[in-house]
Amino acid sequence: MKLVVDANIVFSSLLRSDGIVGDIFFNSRPPLQLFAPELLREEIAEHRPKLVKLSKRSANTMLELEILTLSRITFLNEGLISTPNWAKARHVMTGLDVDDGSYVALSIHLGVPLWTGDKKLWKGLRRAGFEQVLSTAELHPLLHSLK
């Protein structure tokens, strides 16, 4: 299954690699094909000190986990997303955090669902009629039905 992942999901997998998000992220069979905009790398770098502190792990351990996590994701330059797809993303993002627009635009561009743990984003997108978004609670049973 192909999915766009947002920062919320990646942060969750970094902080709780033994939790449900980490399990889905690392152990899904067949493996998930995960995509993200390049912006995600910047978000991780920006929040790295906080992630280390919250994880209660050493900086080196977190760096190793970050490298492993990012190796599971195919990063795409936001410049590849067409103007019409950006317009669609802006339309469904009305009233939502504009920082999440790159994830929605990439989801539209690739024609694959966005996996998010951000409840406000999920609700807002669904309210706007954007059905191409999955929560972890929705994804988990879907993956089990694929086995």
Phi, psi and chi 1 to 4 in degrees:
 res  aa     phi    psi   chi1   chi2   chi3   chi4
   1 MET       -  136.7  173.2  179.3 -103.2      -
   2 LYS   -99.2  137.0  -65.4  179.2 -178.6  180.0
   3 LEU  -146.0  147.7  -61.3  166.9      -      -
   4 VAL   -91.9  132.9  170.8      -      -      -
   5 VAL  -109.7  142.9  -68.2      -      -      -
   6 ASP  -101.7  175.0   70.1    0.4      -      -
   7 ALA   -60.0  -35.4      -      -      -      -
   8 ASN   -57.6  -44.8 -175.5  -72.1      -      -
   9 ILE   -67.6  -43.6  -68.7  -61.3      -      -
  10 VAL   -66.0  -42.4  173.3      -      -      -
  11 PHE   -60.6  -42.3  -68.6  170.5      -      -
  12 SER   -61.8  -41.2  -67.8      -      -      -
  13 SER   -68.5  -31.9   70.6      -      -      -
  14 LEU   -72.1  -41.0  -72.5  168.2      -      -
  15 LEU   -79.7  -32.1  -67.4  171.9      -      -
  16 ARG  -136.4   66.9  -62.7 -103.9  -14.2 -133.9
  17 SER   -62.8  -18.3   54.9      -      -      -
  18 ASP   -93.5    1.3   59.0  -18.1      -      -
  19 GLY   -87.6 -174.9      -      -      -      -
  20 ILE   -64.0  -40.6 -170.1  165.7      -      -
  21 VAL   -64.8  -45.9  171.7      -      -      -
  22 GLY   -60.4  -40.0      -      -      -      -
  23 ASP   -62.9  -47.1 -175.4   49.4      -      -
  24 ILE   -63.2  -46.2  -68.3  170.7      -      -
  25 PHE   -59.1  -46.4 -161.9   92.7      -      -
  26 PHE   -99.0  -24.8  -66.9  109.3      -      -
  27 ASN  -116.3    4.5  -60.1  -41.5      -      -
  28 SER   -62.6  138.1  -66.0      -      -      -
  29 ARG  -127.0  121.4  -64.1  -72.5  176.1 -109.5
  30 PRO   -65.8  158.9   23.7  -29.5      -      -
  31 PRO   -58.7  144.0  -19.5   29.7      -      -
  32 LEU   -71.0  147.8  -63.2  174.2      -      -
  33 GLN   -99.4  109.2  -71.7 -178.2  -82.1      -
  34 LEU  -106.3  138.4  -56.7  172.7      -      -
  35 PHE  -128.7  152.3  -61.3   89.3      -      -
  36 ALA  -156.0  154.0      -      -      -      -
  37 PRO   -74.0  156.8   24.9  -30.4      -      -
  38 GLU   -54.9  -27.8  -75.0  -69.9  -21.5      -
  39 LEU   -50.6  -31.9  168.3   74.4      -      -
  40 LEU   -59.4  -38.9  176.0   60.9      -      -
  41 ARG   -59.4  -41.5  -69.4 -176.9 -162.2  -86.4
  42 GLU   -65.4  -41.0  -65.0  170.0   26.8      -
  43 GLU   -63.7  -40.6  -71.2 -172.0   78.6      -
  44 ILE   -64.8  -46.1  -69.4  171.5      -      -
  45 ALA   -59.8  -41.2      -      -      -      -
  46 GLU   -63.6  -37.2  178.6 -176.3  -30.4      -
  47 HIS  -100.4    3.6  -64.7  -73.7      -      -
  48 ARG   -52.3  -49.5 -170.1  173.6  -71.7  126.3
  49 PRO   -59.3  -40.7  -23.2   32.7      -      -
  50 LYS   -66.9  -39.6 -175.5  177.5  178.9 -179.2
  51 LEU   -63.1  -41.9  -70.2  167.2      -      -
  52 VAL   -61.3  -46.0  169.3      -      -      -
  53 LYS   -62.8  -47.2 -176.3  177.1  179.1  179.8
  54 LEU   -66.2  -33.5  -72.2  171.5      -      -
  55 SER   -73.8  -23.4   72.9      -      -      -
  56 LYS    61.1   29.1  -62.5 -178.8  178.8  146.3
  57 ARG  -112.1  164.2  -64.9  178.4  173.4  137.8
  58 SER   -70.5  157.8   72.1      -      -      -
  59 ALA   -59.8  -38.3      -      -      -      -
  60 ASN   -66.0  -42.5  -75.3  -19.1      -      -
  61 THR   -62.6  -42.7  -60.5      -      -      -
  62 MET   -65.7  -37.5  -80.4  -56.3  -71.5      -
  63 LEU   -63.8  -42.3 -177.3   58.2      -      -
  64 GLU   -61.5  -44.1  -71.2  175.9   16.9      -
  65 LEU   -65.3  -39.1 -174.5   54.9      -      -
  66 GLU   -62.0  -45.5 -180.0 -177.2  -36.2      -
  67 ILE   -61.0  -44.8  -69.0  167.3      -      -
  68 LEU   -61.8  -45.4  175.1   64.6      -      -
  69 THR   -61.9  -49.1  -60.3      -      -      -
  70 LEU   -67.0  -25.0  -63.0 -176.0      -      -
  71 SER   -68.5  -17.7   74.2      -      -      -
  72 ARG   -85.2   -6.1  -64.9  -90.5  -61.2  115.1
  73 ILE  -114.3  136.4  -59.2  170.3      -      -
  74 THR   -93.0  119.6  -60.4      -      -      -
  75 PHE   -94.2  136.6  -71.7   89.3      -      -
  76 LEU  -123.7  140.0  -63.4  171.5      -      -
  77 ASN   -70.5  131.8 -174.9  -58.6      -      -
  78 GLU   -61.7  -22.0  -68.1   89.1  -23.6      -
  79 GLY   -64.5  -17.3      -      -      -      -
  80 LEU   -78.0  -14.5  -62.4  172.9      -      -
  81 ILE   -80.1  128.9  -58.8  170.0      -      -
  82 SER   -67.8  156.7   70.6      -      -      -
  83 THR   -58.3  -43.6  -58.8      -      -      -
  84 PRO   -61.5  -35.4  -23.9   33.2      -      -
  85 ASN   -70.6  -35.1  -73.8  -23.1      -      -
  86 TRP   -64.0  -40.5  -83.7  109.4      -      -
  87 ALA   -63.5  -42.4      -      -      -      -
  88 LYS   -62.1  -42.3  -71.3  176.7 -168.3  173.7
  89 ALA   -63.3  -45.6      -      -      -      -
  90 ARG   -60.0  -38.7  -82.1 -168.4  -60.1  -82.7
  91 HIS   -61.6  -48.9  175.6   72.5      -      -
  92 VAL   -76.6  -15.4  -61.8      -      -      -
  93 MET   -88.8    0.3  -69.8  -65.4  -62.0      -
  94 THR   -52.6  123.9  -57.9      -      -      -
  95 GLY    83.9    0.5      -      -      -      -
  96 LEU  -109.6  172.1  -61.5  171.2      -      -
  97 ASP   -64.7  114.9 -174.9   -9.0      -      -
  98 VAL   -60.9  -22.3  -65.4      -      -      -
  99 ASP   -64.0  -20.4  -69.0  -19.6      -      -
 100 ASP   -88.1   -3.4  -65.5  -38.3      -      -
 101 GLY   -59.5  -35.7      -      -      -      -
 102 SER   -63.8  -36.3  -66.5      -      -      -
 103 TYR   -68.5  -42.8  -60.9  101.3      -      -
 104 VAL   -67.1  -44.0  174.8      -      -      -
 105 ALA   -61.4  -40.5      -      -      -      -
 106 LEU   -66.7  -39.2 -175.5   58.6      -      -
 107 SER   -59.6  -44.9  171.7      -      -      -
 108 ILE   -64.9  -45.7  -66.8  167.4      -      -
 109 HIS   -57.7  -45.4  174.3   75.3      -      -
 110 LEU   -84.5  -17.1  -65.5  174.6      -      -
 111 GLY    70.7   32.4      -      -      -      -
 112 VAL  -127.1  156.1  -57.2      -      -      -
 113 PRO   -66.3  153.0  -18.0   29.2      -      -
 114 LEU   -94.9  124.8  167.4   62.1      -      -
 115 TRP   -96.8  117.9  175.9   22.5      -      -
 116 THR  -134.6  149.7 -176.2      -      -      -
 117 GLY  -105.3    3.8      -      -      -      -
 118 ASP   -85.6  102.2 -178.2  -24.5      -      -
 119 LYS   -62.4  -38.0  -69.8  177.6 -176.9  170.9
 120 LYS   -64.3  -43.0 -176.3  176.3  178.8 -177.8
 121 LEU   -63.3  -47.8  176.1   61.8      -      -
 122 TRP   -57.0  -50.3 -177.7   91.5      -      -
 123 LYS   -62.9  -43.9  -74.6  178.7 -174.7  177.0
 124 GLY   -63.2  -42.1      -      -      -      -
 125 LEU   -66.1  -43.8  -70.4  173.1      -      -
 126 ARG   -63.1  -41.3  -72.9  -67.3  174.5  100.2
 127 ARG   -61.8  -32.8 -162.3  171.7   25.7 -108.6
 128 ALA   -82.2    1.2      -      -      -      -
 129 GLY    87.4   10.2      -      -      -      -
 130 PHE   -87.5  106.8 -173.0   74.8      -      -
 131 GLU   -92.5   -5.1  -61.5  -67.9  -37.5      -
 132 GLN   -86.2   40.3 -151.7  168.2  -70.9      -
 133 VAL  -134.1  137.3   59.0      -      -      -
 134 LEU  -127.0  137.4  -67.3  170.8      -      -
 135 SER   -88.3  167.2   66.8      -      -      -
 136 THR   -61.7  -38.7  -59.6      -      -      -
 137 ALA   -62.6  -31.9      -      -      -      -
 138 GLU   -80.2  -38.1  -66.9  170.2  -46.3      -
 139 LEU   -69.0  -41.8 -179.8   59.5      -      -
 140 HIS   -53.2  -53.7 -164.4 -108.6      -      -
 141 PRO   -67.4  -30.5   11.9  -17.8      -      -
 142 LEU   -59.8  -43.0  -94.5  176.9      -      -
 143 LEU   -66.3  -36.8  -67.8  174.2      -      -
 144 HIS   -68.2  -29.6  -74.6  -70.0      -      -
 145 SER   -75.5  -18.0   69.8      -      -      -
 146 LEU   -81.5  -16.5  -64.5  176.1      -      -
 147 LYS   -71.4      -  -70.8 -177.7 -178.9 -178.4
